[in-house]
Amino acid sequence: MEEITEDPPTSAILLDHCHFSQVIFNSVEKFYVPGGDVTCYYTLTQHFLPRRKDWIGIFRVGWKTTREYYTFMWVTLPVDINSESAKQQEVQFKGEENAGSKVLKTVSS
């Protein structure tokens, strides 16, 4: 797969139809210690259509726009989006990428 090195997009894509919680993050900790690995587990719902430029970012406490990400990773497209295994995804941020940050807190609703 081709390595993409550009910054992630910083604007929202307007959807024709709106279904909230199209991507659900699972097993989210209350906080993450800088320098430690962070694994994001997430589920793609039936309403989510994966795209080549999808990414997951880590944001500092108090962020207001998507341009304020601390670090990000491009996610891999599922081979068969209709399979059950394609719906359960994960991405791992290595500890050295998080070392310069303050404690990373998560936001949940």
C-alpha positions as CSV (number, residue, x, y, z in Angstrom):
1,M,0.0,0.0,0.0
2,E,1.2,3.5,-0.8
3,E,2.5,5.5,2.1
4,I,0.6,8.8,2.6
5,T,2.6,11.5,4.3
6,E,0.3,14.5,3.9
7,D,-1.6,16.1,6.8
8,P,-5.1,14.8,7.4
9,P,-8.0,16.9,6.1
10,T,-9.2,19.6,8.4
11,S,-12.7,20.1,7.2
12,A,-15.9,18.1,7.6
13,I,-17.5,16.1,4.8
14,L,-21.2,17.0,4.6
15,L,-23.3,13.9,4.4
16,D,-26.5,13.4,2.3
17,H,-28.0,11.5,5.2
18,C,-27.0,11.8,8.8
19,H,-26.5,8.8,11.1
20,F,-24.7,9.6,14.3
21,S,-22.1,7.3,15.8
22,Q,-21.0,5.9,12.5
23,V,-17.7,5.0,14.1
24,I,-17.9,3.8,17.7
25,F,-14.7,3.8,19.9
26,N,-14.5,0.8,22.3
27,S,-12.5,0.3,25.5
28,V,-11.6,4.0,25.8
29,E,-9.5,4.8,28.9
30,K,-10.1,7.9,31.1
31,F,-6.6,9.1,30.3
32,Y,-3.4,8.0,28.6
33,V,0.1,8.5,30.0
34,P,2.6,10.2,27.6
35,G,5.2,7.8,26.2
36,G,2.9,4.8,26.4
37,D,1.4,3.0,23.5
38,V,-2.2,3.9,22.8
39,T,-4.4,1.4,21.0
40,C,-7.7,2.6,19.6
41,Y,-10.3,-0.1,19.1
42,Y,-13.3,1.0,17.0
43,T,-16.3,-0.4,15.3
44,L,-17.6,0.7,11.9
45,T,-21.4,0.8,11.7
46,Q,-23.5,-0.2,8.7
47,H,-23.9,3.5,7.8
48,F,-20.1,4.2,7.6
49,L,-18.5,4.1,4.1
50,P,-14.7,3.8,4.6
51,R,-12.5,6.1,2.4
52,R,-8.8,6.0,1.6
53,K,-8.1,9.2,3.5
54,D,-9.8,8.2,6.8
55,W,-7.6,8.9,9.8
56,I,-7.7,8.8,13.6
57,G,-6.1,11.6,15.6
58,I,-5.1,12.2,19.2
59,F,-5.9,15.6,20.5
60,R,-4.8,17.6,23.5
61,V,-7.2,18.5,26.2
62,G,-9.3,21.6,25.1
63,W,-9.0,21.2,21.3
64,K,-11.5,23.1,19.3
65,T,-10.8,22.3,15.6
66,T,-9.5,19.3,13.8
67,R,-6.3,21.2,13.0
68,E,-5.3,21.0,16.6
69,Y,-4.4,17.3,16.5
70,Y,-1.3,16.1,18.4
71,T,-0.6,13.2,16.1
72,F,-2.6,11.1,13.7
73,M,-2.5,7.8,11.7
74,W,-4.1,6.9,8.4
75,V,-6.3,3.9,8.8
76,T,-6.3,0.8,6.6
77,L,-9.3,0.2,4.4
78,P,-11.1,-3.1,5.2
79,V,-10.7,-5.6,2.4
80,D,-14.4,-6.7,2.7
81,I,-16.5,-4.0,4.5
82,N,-19.4,-6.5,4.7
83,S,-17.5,-9.0,6.8
84,E,-17.9,-9.0,10.6
85,S,-14.1,-8.8,11.0
86,A,-14.0,-5.6,8.9
87,K,-16.3,-3.9,11.3
88,Q,-14.0,-4.4,14.3
89,Q,-10.8,-2.3,13.7
90,E,-7.8,-1.0,15.7
91,V,-4.9,1.3,15.2
92,Q,-1.9,1.6,17.6
93,F,0.0,4.8,18.3
94,K,3.5,4.0,19.5
95,G,4.7,5.5,22.8
96,E,7.5,7.6,21.3
97,E,4.9,9.5,19.2
98,N,3.1,10.5,22.5
99,A,6.2,11.3,24.6
100,G,6.2,15.1,24.3
101,S,2.6,15.6,25.2
102,K,0.9,16.2,28.6
103,V,-1.4,13.4,29.8
104,L,-3.8,12.6,27.0
105,K,-7.4,12.7,28.2
106,T,-10.3,11.3,26.3
107,V,-13.7,12.7,25.8
108,S,-16.8,10.6,26.0
109,S,-20.4,11.5,25.8
